[in-house]
Amino acid sequence: MESLLKDFEVEHKNPSVEALRRWRSAVSFVVKNRRRRFRMVADLDKRSEAEQIKQGIKEKIRIALYVQKAALQFIDAGNRVEYELSQEAREAGFDIHPDEIASIVRGHNLKSLGNKGGVEAIARKLSVSVDEGVSETSINCRQQIYGVNRYTEKPPRSFLMFVWDALQDLTLIILMVCAVVSIGVGMATEGWPKGMYDGVGIILSILLVVIVTAVSDYKQSLQFRDLDKEKKKIFVQVTRDGKRQRISIYDIVVGDIVHLSTGDQVPADGIYISGYFLLIDESSLSGESEPVNVNEEKPFLLSGTKVQDGQGIMLVTTVGMRTEWGKLMETLNEGGEDETPLQVKLNGVATIIGKIGLTFAVVTFLVLTIRFLVEKAIHVVAVPEGLPLAVTLSLAFAMKKLMNERALVRHLSACETMGSASCICTDKTGTLTTNHMVVNKIWICEKTTEMKGNDESADELKTKIPEGVLSILMHAIFQNTSAEVVKNKDGKNTILGTPTESALLELGLLLGGDSDSHTRSRAYKILKVEPFNSVRKKMSVLVGLPNGGVQAFCKGASEIILKMCDKIIDCNGEVVDLPEDRANDVSDVINGFASEALRTLCLAVKDVNETQGEANIPDSGYTLIAIVGIKDPVRPGVKEAVQTCIAAGIIVRMVTGDNIHTARAIAKECGILTEGGVAIEGPNFRDLSPEQMKDVIPKIQVMARSLPLDKHKLVTNLRNMFGEVVAVTGDGTNDAPALHESDIGLAMGIAGTEVAKEKADVVIMDDNFATIINVVKWGRAVYINIQKFVQFQLTVNVVALVINFVSACITGSAPLTAVQLLWVNLIMDTLGALALATEPPNDGLLKRPPVARGASFITKTMWRNIIGQSIYQLIVLAILNFDGKRLLRISGSDATEVLNTLIFNAFVFCQVFNEINSRDIEKINIFRGMFDSWIFLLIISATVAFQVVIVEFLGAFASTVPLNWQFWLLSILIGAVSMPIAAILKCIPVERNTNKHHDGYEPLPSGPELA
């Protein structure tokens, strides 16, 4: 089978257009319903058109931003527009037209901005204070005049559209024609009402199939719509009514004061007010890869761009569809999402079986050429349309459940691939730990003090150190920070910033520091800031003092800051030299803190001689003030989650920027670092040769002091050298390359930046490592559920095709009529998929190794079950068909109808019991967990109930006659015998490797464990 599926192979991530076109052409004509079959498949033509529109918009922006030729400005001058502000806007206190301010920012028109009086004047025209922000009471008015920050979206598909899609099925169209012909011929030969029965029976069956199919598809679409809404949730920090708050980007209004930091998405067009080192990536909008420095000289910010580095405050000037990003967003989802490898593979299986089925149908049709046209109804089961659709159903179900379990799947294929993950490269902070940081110990004036978070420990520290040292410590904390202490709506202090920054500010407040973040900027002038990032691993600030002097403050990774220091504050509070032996003592303190799983930071200061305004932040000559040890406790349940991963054949590797001693201590606590495992530092890893990497990488369990580049290199080598399926967690902007390179990128929902989330395949909403295990479990469940469904459907296909074909050739008539085959098709496709493809995962799934990359999907074990069950069903149905009347002593004028009804009934019950058999491909106990799956029980019950109704009450339409209780019992018995047969089949070994089965099942148990 695998050799026949060569055209149906695509990469699970970023598949090529050639591969996508190849499988579409391979499907060719063997499709009953193109609209439904390809609904969840990317429309490559539409996508190509959208891409051209997108490139046109990008080119227009690129010219506006980068070319700015005199000719363009001349054209602009010639087309100058006079803007007339509405009376409503004037009454509301606004003094600038929405289109005028939009054109200034979009065109980066510095001259017009200068003519208007700069950003302060624009703020006044927009009736907003730069310090206080917009008033909550003015929001509705602003939205009415300047618009809302939303983009035009395609209206959702209605239920009737799904009904229309279901009606496009070629089989149903043929059967509708046949039904009309049947009614015409029946009325002419048998009169009213008897002549109507066959035709009306077919029409009612078609309606049932269409309604069930449409309801199933519509529910899937609602699930995807919910997921889409969740994907679009992006939050930003704004100042409103003088208070900082976090709001959705869709609630942004013109005039909002937005606070931007590294990794944020710019939520609307606007003008820069203030900030430090603000570097903007405009590639998503203009296609230019070079980031742009935004400052007073280049103050324009465009919606949809990303903050690559630094921080800043902006004034929002344009929102929604007035921005270029709004126009781009319209084209974003045109053409749909790429199909997943399983969807493509099962399209291939459906195509191959469809071709075999159609061959049977054509031959049968030729045999029955003389007979009535309806016999072509064998085509109903000739093409197993449900195979690829079952993948979508299973993925939609899994994605909805995962959303409830705090994991947002951004790309369909990720859910599938996660089941094959063999390695997880995880961050430490926030994923393995709680990300609630507190300063646990501080070493200052050569003394260590344990901080217990209360006034007693603060008073103890104050008594140990001179007042002058305490003062410099407070400056180092409050001046050199990217966090802010703000008052919330209740008037209480709230710290806004990263957990590390928050921990330091909490210490400062505990020691009686200045809680008003504004006062420090009045007395002390911030001259220059180098924000923290994962490459520098430090934050530095240059501060102008009230007396005219300049001081530099620096904090960051302990060993980096220590190397920058040549002086230290001793036990007497005096600044003394830091010779090598003293530096070694400091290193011992750092390592001591780290071995207690504390995150260590050094704080340092330097007096700078340059005059204010011309200074650069120095890289050496600092005085070491203090070492702080920050406690970030391991999350509850992480150790158990790591053990679960190891049992599931998944290696967990911790990649962190922390000190190697801290990393080792945390890794041991989590159970990641085991005996024989290697803990390596990023710089050492970088220096390894390819040959050394081959030896070392399989043993690496911890990588400390790593750069994003190291993580990217590790992921690339794990995939290329060792064929691993790698999942990677990331939260920062610099993690984007590793997230993109990995098989599955996992971004953190709380700590993660918008850049990281955009590049990720799955967003872990609660930042918890245990949630990643749920994604793995559901990924494996999707894979195994589809295998169960494929096994079930192929058995139905084989039996239905062979029994009708053989019977038609030998007796000249098919025992299953069009209506009966439509009912079988419904059981086989939609109901079968609902029952088997939506089974929830069990813990046993995590006791097996992952599915290997490129493993055969339809395995020998599945073929054994399919062939075994098909042979049993064919033998029983053949005996009934050719010798049933004599064996069961059926006589009378309706003997043929009774026998055909019995065959139909026995066939359906064989499928009902085979559906139960298919719950487990390997294990004998198929009832385990069955009563926990209410969907499965409901569908089995509904199938049996409707079968009773068809046989006993709808005989006129379904060509059946009521059966006595003995024949009902016989039908059930024939179906039930398939269960012991399934158990016997499962004892037949088919895999050469007896230790490990096709998808990681443990070997079949023996003795009392057999069940």
Long-range contacts (C-beta under 8 A, 24 or more apart in sequence): 1-349, 1-352, 1-856, 1-858, 2-856, 2-857, 4-348, 4-352, 5-345, 5-348, 5-349, 5-352, 7-348, 8-344, 8-345, 8-347, 8-348, 8-351, 9-341, 9-344, 9-345, 10-338, 10-339, 10-341, 10-344, 11-341, 12-340, 12-341, 12-413, 12-416, 12-417, 12-743, 13-411, 13-413, 13-417, 13-743, 13-761, 14-338, 15-338, 17-44, 20-44, 20-338, 20-339, 23-344, 23-347, 23-348, 26-348, 26-351, 27-347, 27-351, 28-351, 30-350, 30-351, 30-354, 30-355, 30-358, 30-383, 31-170, 31-354, 31-383, 31-385, 32-169, 32-170, 32-171, 32-379, 32-383, 32-385, 33-165, 33-166, 33-168, 33-169, 33-170, 33-385, 34-168, 35-164, 35-165, 35-168, 36-165, 36-166, 36-168, 36-169, 36-213, 36-217, 36-385, 36-389, 37-347, 37-385, 37-388, 37-389, 39-165, 39-217, 40-336, 40-337, 40-339, 40-343, 40-389, 40-392, 40-412, 41-336, 41-339, 41-343, 42-335, 42-336, 42-337, 42-338, 42-339, 43-334, 43-335, 43-336, 44-335, 45-335, 46-334, 46-335, 46-336, 47-334, 47-335, 47-336, 48-335, 49-334, 49-335, 50-331, 50-332, 50-334, 50-335, 51-331, 53-331, 54-328, 54-331, 55-287, 57-324, 57-327, 57-328, 57-331, 58-285, 58-286, 58-287, 58-328, 59-287, 60-324, 61-285, 61-286, 61-302, 61-324, 62-286, 62-287, 62-288, 64-106, 64-107, 64-108, 65-108, 65-282, 65-286, 65-288, 66-286, 66-288, 68-108, 76-107, 86-145, 88-144, 88-145, 89-145, 92-127, 92-138, 92-141, 92-145, 93-127, 94-125, 94-126, 94-127, 94-145, 95-124, 95-125, 95-127, 96-122, 96-125, 96-126, 98-145, 98-146, 98-147, 98-254, 98-318, 98-322, 99-322, 101-125, 101-126, 101-254, 101-317, 101-318, 102-269, 102-317, 102-318, 102-322, 102-323, 104-317, 105-269, 105-270, 105-271, 105-300, 105-301, 105-302, 105-317, 105-318, 106-269, 106-302, 106-318, 106-323, 106-324, 108-298, 108-300, 110-299, 113-271, 113-299, 119-271, 119-272, 119-273, 119-299, 119-315, 122-271, 122-315, 122-317, 123-255, 123-315, 126-254, 126-255, 126-315, 126-317, 127-255, 128-255, 128-256, 128-257, 128-315, 130-257, 130-273, 130-315, 131-239, 131-242, 132-239, 132-241, 132-242, 133-238, 133-239, 133-240, 133-241, 133-242, 133-255, 133-256, 133-257, 134-240, 134-241, 134-253, 134-255, 134-256, 134-257, 135-240, 135-241, 136-240, 136-241, 138-255, 139-251, 139-253, 142-253, 142-254, 142-255, 143-253, 145-254, 146-253, 146-254, 146-255, 146-318, 146-319, 147-254, 147-319, 147-320, 147-321, 147-322, 148-250, 148-253, 148-319, 148-320, 149-249, 149-250, 149-251, 149-252, 149-253, 149-267, 149-268, 149-319, 149-320, 150-250, 150-320, 150-321, 151-320, 151-321, 151-325, 151-326, 151-329, 151-330, 152-321, 152-326, 152-329, 152-330, 154-333, 156-221, 156-225, 157-221, 159-214, 159-218, 162-213, 162-214, 162-217, 162-218, 162-221, 163-210, 163-211, 163-214, 165-214, 165-217, 166-209, 166-210, 166-213, 166-214, 166-217, 167-210, 169-385, 170-379, 171-377, 171-379, 171-380, 171-825, 172-206, 172-209, 172-210, 174-376, 174-379, 175-202, 175-205, 175-206, 175-374, 175-377, 175-380, 175-818, 175-822, 176-202, 176-203, 176-206, 178-202, 178-373, 178-374, 178-376, 178-377, 178-818, 179-203, 179-206, 181-373, 182-374, 197-956, 197-957, 198-374, 198-957, 198-959, 200-957, 201-819, 201-954, 201-956, 201-957, 201-958, 201-959, 202-374, 202-818, 202-819, 202-822, 204-957, 205-818, 205-819, 205-822, 205-823, 205-957, 205-958, 206-822, 208-822, 208-823, 208-826, 209-822, 209-825, 209-826, 209-830, 212-826, 212-830, 212-831, 213-829, 213-830, 216-393, 216-830, 216-833, 216-834, 220-392, 220-393, 220-396, 223-396, 223-397, 223-399, 223-400, 224-396, 224-399, 226-400, 226-403, 227-399, 227-400, 227-403, 227-408, 227-409, 230-403, 230-408, 231-408, 231-410, 234-265, 234-267, 234-754, 236-260, 236-264, 236-265, 236-267, 237-496, 243-486, 243-487, 243-488, 243-489, 244-484, 244-486, 244-494, 244-496, 245-488, 252-316, 252-319, 253-316, 253-319, 254-316, 254-317, 254-318, 254-319, 255-315, 255-316, 256-315, 256-316, 257-313, 257-314, 257-315, 257-316, 258-313, 258-314, 258-315, 258-316, 259-311, 259-312, 259-313, 260-301, 260-307, 260-311, 260-312, 260-313, 260-314, 261-307, 261-310, 261-311, 261-482, 261-531, 262-307, 262-308, 262-309, 262-310, 262-311, 262-531, 262-533, 262-732, 262-733, 262-753, 263-306, 263-307, 263-732, 263-733, 263-752, 263-753, 263-754, 263-755, 263-756, 264-306, 264-307, 264-753, 264-754, 265-304, 265-305, 265-306, 265-307, 265-754, 265-755, 265-758, 266-301, 266-302, 266-303, 266-304, 266-305, 266-306, 266-307, 266-314, 267-303, 267-316, 268-303, 268-316, 268-317, 268-318, 268-319, 268-320, 268-323, 269-300, 269-301, 269-302, 269-303, 269-316, 269-317, 269-318, 269-319, 269-322, 269-323, 269-325, 270-300, 270-301, 270-314, 270-315, 270-316, 270-317, 270-318, 271-299, 271-300, 271-301, 271-314, 271-315, 271-317, 272-296, 272-298, 272-299, 272-300, 272-301, 272-312, 272-313, 272-314, 273-312, 273-313, 273-314, 273-315, 274-312, 274-313, 275-310, 275-311, 275-312, 275-313, 276-310, 276-311, 276-312, 276-526, 276-528, 276-529, 276-530, 276-531, 277-309, 277-310, 277-311, 277-529, 277-530, 277-531, 278-307, 278-309, 278-310, 278-311, 278-312, 279-307, 279-308, 279-309, 279-310, 280-305, 280-306, 280-307, 280-308, 281-305, 281-306, 281-307, 281-308, 281-755, 285-324, 285-325, 285-328, 304-328, 304-329, 306-733, 306-754, 306-755, 307-733, 308-733, 308-755, 309-531, 309-533, 309-733, 310-529, 310-531, 311-482, 311-529, 311-531, 337-411, 337-412, 338-411, 338-412, 338-413, 339-412, 340-391, 340-395, 340-412, 340-413, 340-416, 341-413, 341-416, 341-417, 342-391, 342-416, 342-782, 342-783, 342-786, 342-857, 343-388, 343-391, 343-392, 344-388, 345-857, 346-387, 346-388, 346-390, 346-391, 346-786, 346-790, 347-387, 347-388, 349-384, 349-387, 349-790, 349-857, 349-858, 350-383, 350-384, 350-385, 350-387, 350-388, 353-383, 353-384, 353-794, 353-797, 354-382, 354-383, 354-384, 356-801, 357-381, 357-382, 357-383, 357-384, 357-797, 357-801, 358-382, 358-383, 360-801, 360-805, 363-805, 364-804, 364-805, 364-808, 364-809, 364-814, 367-808, 367-809, 367-812, 368-808, 368-812, 368-813, 368-814, 371-812, 371-813, 374-817, 374-818, 375-808, 375-813, 375-814, 377-814, 377-817, 377-818, 377-821, 377-822, 378-800, 378-801, 378-804, 378-805, 378-808, 378-814, 378-821, 380-818, 380-821, 380-822, 380-824, 380-825, 381-796, 381-797, 381-800, 381-801, 381-821, 381-824, 381-825, 381-828, 382-801, 384-793, 384-794, 384-797, 384-828, 384-829, 385-829, 386-789, 386-793, 386-828, 386-829, 386-830, 386-832, 386-833, 387-789, 387-790, 387-793, 389-829, 389-833, 390-786, 390-789, 390-790, 390-793, 390-832, 390-833, 390-836, 390-837, 391-416, 391-782, 391-786, 391-837, 393-833, 393-834, 393-837, 393-838, 394-782, 394-785, 394-786, 394-789, 394-833, 394-837, 394-838, 395-782, 397-837, 397-838, 398-778, 398-779, 398-781, 398-782, 401-778, 401-840, 402-774, 402-775, 402-778, 405-771, 405-774, 406-749, 406-764, 406-765, 406-766, 406-768, 406-771, 407-762, 407-763, 407-764, 407-765, 407-771, 407-772, 407-774, 407-775, 408-749, 408-762, 408-763, 408-765, 409-761, 409-762, 409-775, 410-757, 410-760, 410-761, 410-762, 410-763, 411-761, 413-761, 414-744, 414-745, 414-761, 414-762, 415-762, 415-775, 415-778, 415-779, 415-782, 416-779, 416-782, 416-783, 417-725, 417-743, 417-744, 417-761, 417-779, 418-727, 418-744, 418-762, 418-775, 418-776, 418-778, 418-779, 419-776, 419-778, 419-779, 419-780, 419-781, 419-782, 419-783, 419-850, 419-851, 420-725, 420-743, 420-779, 420-783, 420-850, 420-851, 420-852, 420-853, 421-650, 421-725, 421-726, 421-727, 421-743, 421-744, 421-776, 421-779, 421-850, 422-649, 422-650, 422-651, 422-724, 422-725, 422-726, 422-849, 422-850, 423-650, 423-651, 423-652, 423-653, 423-718, 423-724, 423-725, 423-726, 423-727, 424-645, 424-650, 424-651, 424-652, 424-653, 424-726, 424-727, 424-728, 424-729, 424-772, 425-653, 425-655, 425-711, 425-714, 425-715, 425-718, 425-726, 425-727, 425-728, 425-729, 425-738, 425-742, 426-652, 426-653, 426-654, 426-655, 426-728, 426-729, 426-769, 426-772, 427-654, 427-655, 427-656, 427-729, 427-730, 427-731, 427-748, 428-654, 428-656, 428-658, 428-663, 428-666, 429-499, 429-599, 429-632, 429-656, 429-658, 429-751, 430-499, 430-731, 430-748, 430-750, 430-751, 430-767, 431-729, 431-748, 431-764, 431-767, 431-768, 431-769, 432-634, 432-635, 432-638, 432-654, 432-666, 432-670, 432-672, 432-769, 433-632, 433-633, 433-634, 433-635, 433-666, 434-632, 434-633, 434-634, 434-635, 435-499, 435-632, 435-750, 435-751, 435-767, 436-499, 436-632, 436-633, 437-499, 437-500, 437-502, 437-503, 437-599, 437-630, 437-631, 437-632, 438-503, 438-506, 438-630, 438-631, 439-503, 439-504, 439-506, 439-507, 439-628, 439-629, 439-630, 439-631, 440-598, 440-629, 440-630, 440-631, 441-593, 441-596, 441-598, 441-628, 441-629, 442-507, 442-626, 442-627, 442-628, 442-629, 443-589, 443-593, 443-626, 443-627, 443-628, 443-629, 444-469, 444-473, 444-569, 444-625, 444-626, 444-627, 445-469, 445-569, 445-570, 445-571, 445-572, 445-573, 446-570, 446-571, 447-571, 448-589, 451-507, 451-510, 453-506, 453-510, 455-510, 457-510, 458-510, 458-511, 458-512, 461-511, 462-511, 465-573, 466-572, 466-573, 468-573, 469-569, 469-573, 469-625, 470-511, 472-569, 472-605, 472-625, 473-511, 473-603, 473-625, 473-626, 474-508, 474-511, 474-513, 474-514, 475-524, 475-543, 475-551, 475-553, 475-605, 476-553, 476-555, 476-603, 476-604, 476-605, 476-625, 476-626, 477-504, 477-505, 477-507, 477-508, 477-513, 477-603, 478-505, 478-508, 478-513, 478-514, 478-517, 478-520, 479-520, 479-524, 479-526, 479-541, 479-543, 479-553, 480-539, 480-540, 480-541, 480-553, 480-554, 480-555, 480-603, 481-505, 481-539, 482-531, 482-532, 482-539, 484-517, 485-509, 485-515, 485-516, 485-517, 486-517, 499-632, 499-751, 500-599, 500-601, 500-630, 503-630, 504-555, 504-601, 504-628, 507-628, 525-612, 527-612, 527-613, 527-615, 528-615, 528-616, 528-617, 530-617, 532-556, 533-732, 533-733, 533-734, 534-657, 534-707, 534-708, 534-732, 534-734, 534-735, 535-707, 535-708, 535-734, 537-657, 537-705, 540-617, 541-617, 542-608, 542-615, 542-616, 542-617, 544-612, 548-612, 549-607, 549-608, 550-607, 550-608, 550-609, 550-610, 550-611, 550-612, 550-615, 551-605, 551-606, 551-607, 551-608, 552-605, 552-606, 552-608, 552-615, 552-617, 552-618, 552-622, 553-603, 553-604, 553-605, 554-603, 554-604, 554-605, 554-606, 554-617, 554-622, 555-601, 555-602, 555-603, 555-604, 556-601, 556-602, 557-601, 557-602, 557-657, 557-659, 557-705, 558-590, 558-600, 558-601, 558-602, 558-627, 558-659, 559-587, 559-590, 559-659, 561-601, 561-602, 561-603, 561-604, 561-622, 561-624, 562-586, 562-587, 562-590, 562-602, 562-624, 564-604, 564-619, 564-620, 564-621, 564-622, 565-602, 565-604, 565-622, 565-623, 565-624, 566-620, 566-621, 566-622, 567-621, 567-622, 567-623, 567-624, 568-623, 568-624, 569-623, 569-624, 569-625, 575-623, 578-624, 586-624, 586-627, 589-627, 590-627, 590-659, 591-659, 591-661, 593-627, 593-629, 593-662, 594-658, 594-659, 594-660, 594-661, 594-662, 594-665, 595-661, 595-662, 595-664, 595-665, 596-629, 596-665, 597-631, 597-634, 597-662, 597-665, 597-666, 597-669, 598-629, 598-630, 598-631, 598-662, 599-629, 599-630, 599-631, 599-632, 599-658, 599-659, 599-662, 600-627, 600-628, 600-629, 600-630, 600-659, 600-662, 601-627, 601-628, 601-630, 602-626, 602-627, 603-627, 603-628, 634-666, 634-669, 634-670, 635-768, 635-769, 635-770, 637-768, 637-770, 638-670, 638-769, 638-770, 639-669, 639-670, 639-671, 640-770, 641-769, 641-770, 641-772, 641-773, 642-670, 642-671, 642-672, 642-769, 643-671, 644-773, 644-846, 645-773, 645-776, 646-671, 647-846, 647-847, 648-776, 648-845, 648-846, 648-847, 648-848, 648-849, 648-850, 649-848, 649-849, 649-850, 649-1000, 650-776, 650-850, 651-701, 652-701, 653-700, 653-701, 653-702, 653-703, 653-714, 654-701, 654-702, 654-703, 655-703, 655-706, 655-710, 655-711, 655-714, 656-702, 656-703, 656-704, 656-706, 657-704, 657-705, 657-706, 657-707, 658-704, 658-705, 659-704, 659-705, 660-702, 660-704, 660-705, 662-704, 663-702, 663-703, 663-704, 664-702, 664-704, 667-701, 667-702, 672-701, 672-702, 673-701, 673-702, 674-701, 677-701, 677-702, 678-702, 679-703, 679-704, 680-704, 681-705, 681-706, 682-706, 682-707, 682-710, 685-710, 685-713, 685-714, 686-710, 686-713, 693-717, 693-721, 694-721, 697-721, 697-722, 698-722, 707-734, 708-732, 708-734, 708-735, 708-737, 708-738, 709-737, 711-735, 711-738, 712-737, 712-738, 712-741, 715-741, 715-742, 716-741, 719-743, 723-853, 725-850, 725-853, 727-772, 729-764, 729-772, 730-756, 730-759, 730-760, 731-756, 731-767, 732-756, 735-759, 746-772, 746-775, 773-846, 776-846, 777-841, 777-845, 777-846, 778-841, 780-841, 780-845, 780-846, 780-848, 780-850, 780-851, 781-839, 781-840, 781-841, 781-845, 783-851, 783-999, 784-845, 784-921, 784-999, 785-836, 785-837, 785-838, 785-839, 786-837, 787-857, 787-858, 787-859, 787-862, 787-921, 787-999, 788-836, 788-837, 788-839, 788-918, 788-919, 788-920, 788-921, 789-832, 789-833, 789-836, 789-837, 789-918, 790-857, 790-858, 790-862, 791-862, 791-865, 791-866, 791-918, 791-921, 792-828, 792-832, 792-836, 792-911, 792-914, 792-915, 792-918, 793-828, 793-829, 793-832, 794-858, 794-866, 795-865, 795-866, 795-869, 795-870, 795-873, 795-911, 795-914, 796-824, 796-827, 796-828, 796-832, 796-911, 796-914, 797-828, 798-866, 798-870, 799-870, 799-873, 799-874, 799-877, 799-907, 799-910, 800-824, 800-907, 802-870, 802-874, 803-874, 803-877, 803-878, 803-881, 803-907, 806-878, 807-881, 810-882, 811-881, 811-882, 815-877, 815-881, 815-900, 815-903, 815-904, 816-903, 816-904, 816-907, 817-958, 817-959, 819-957, 819-958, 819-959, 820-904, 820-958, 820-959, 820-960, 823-908, 823-946, 823-947, 823-950, 823-958, 824-907, 824-908, 824-911, 827-908, 827-911, 827-912, 827-943, 828-911, 831-939, 831-942, 831-943, 832-915, 834-935, 834-939, 835-915, 835-935, 835-936, 835-939, 835-940, 836-915, 836-918, 836-919, 836-936, 838-933, 838-935, 838-936, 839-919, 839-929, 839-933, 839-935, 839-936, 840-932, 840-933, 842-928, 842-929, 847-1002, 848-999, 848-1000, 848-1001, 848-1002, 849-996, 849-1000, 850-1000, 851-999, 851-1000, 855-998, 855-999, 856-998, 859-921, 859-991, 859-998, 859-999, 860-990, 860-991, 860-998, 861-921, 861-922, 861-990, 861-991, 861-997, 861-998, 862-921, 863-990, 864-985, 864-988, 864-990, 865-917, 865-918, 865-921, 865-982, 865-985, 865-986, 868-981, 868-982, 868-985, 868-988, 869-914, 869-917, 869-978, 869-981, 869-982, 869-985, 872-977, 872-978, 872-981, 873-907, 873-910, 873-914, 873-978, 876-906, 876-910, 876-974, 876-977, 877-903, 877-906, 877-907, 877-910, 880-906, 888-967, 888-970, 894-961, 897-959, 897-960, 897-961, 898-961, 898-963, 898-967, 900-959, 900-960, 901-951, 901-955, 901-960, 901-961, 901-963, 902-963, 902-967, 902-970, 902-971, 904-951, 904-960, 905-947, 905-951, 905-963, 905-967, 905-968, 905-971, 906-970, 906-971, 906-974, 906-975, 908-943, 908-947, 908-971, 908-975, 909-947, 909-971, 909-972, 909-974, 909-975, 909-976, 910-974, 910-975, 910-978, 911-975, 912-940, 912-943, 912-944, 912-947, 912-975, 913-975, 913-976, 913-978, 913-979, 914-975, 914-978, 914-982, 915-940, 916-940, 916-979, 917-978, 917-979, 917-982, 921-1001, 922-986, 922-997, 922-1001, 922-1004, 923-986, 923-1001, 923-1004, 924-983, 924-986, 924-987, 924-1004, 924-1010, 924-1011, 925-1011, 926-979, 926-982
